[in-house]
Amino acid sequence: MIEGKRVGANQAAGIATCVLLVACGGQDLSSADPDLLNTTPSYARDVRPILRQHCESCHASYGPILNGVELDAYQSAYSNRVRVVCTAVAEDRVSDYADALRPAPRLGVERPPCDGFAIDSMPPGTQPRLTAAEQLVLLRWTATGANP
């Protein structure tokens, strides 16, 4: 129901797609699940496949662990979640998730979102960037508690 009016499943899916387009800077989300904003992402189901595809060639226990960041295990990904998300998402998405992207305070002083991390710098070079839907999954995972 939207503002007192009933909507059908197709209308609801269309509305969800519009919301996703706005949330993801207008990038094409035609392949994204329309329920993306209604689910709580988990590491095992949603995040691990993204990290496996885009990050593990440089950040895994079975290979190089560049900059001490290991992402093939939940605990390590959880510990590095702010760094991972800040370096993997486009700058225009950071403000929408600012509270979830604040690094730990230094000397008791709150830090701005993504402070100390190069936003949208991973994967490096000419490697494919994360899609808008993949970025949204990482942002929502971090914002909703980074569930295993």
URURHU-V399426 format. One record per backbone hydrogen bond with DSSP energy under -1.0 kcal/mol. NH is the residue of the N-H (numbers start at 0). CO is the residue of the C=O. Records with the same first field share a line. If there is no record, write none. Layout:
BEGIN
NH = CO  CO
END
This chain:
BEGIN
1 = 4
4 = 1
11 = 7
12 = 8
13 = 9
14 = 10
15 = 11
16 = 12
17 = 13
18 = 14
19 = 15
20 = 16
21 = 17
22 = 18
23 = 19
24 = 21
25 = 20
26 = 23
31 = 28
35 = 32
37 = 34
42 = 146
43 = 147
45 = 41
46 = 41
47 = 42
50 = 46
51 = 47
52 = 48
53 = 49
54 = 50
55 = 50
57 = 54
58 = 54
59 = 63
62 = 59
65 = 57
67 = 64
68 = 65
70 = 58
76 = 72
77 = 73
78 = 74
79 = 75
80 = 77
83 = 79
84 = 80
85 = 81
86 = 82
88 = 84
92 = 89
93 = 90
96 = 93
97 = 94
100 = 96
105 = 108
108 = 105
113 = 100
114 = 111
116 = 113
118 = 116
119 = 85
120 = 117
121 = 86
126 = 123
134 = 130
135 = 131
136 = 132
137 = 133
138 = 134
139 = 135
140 = 136
141 = 137
142 = 138
143 = 139
144 = 141
145 = 140
END
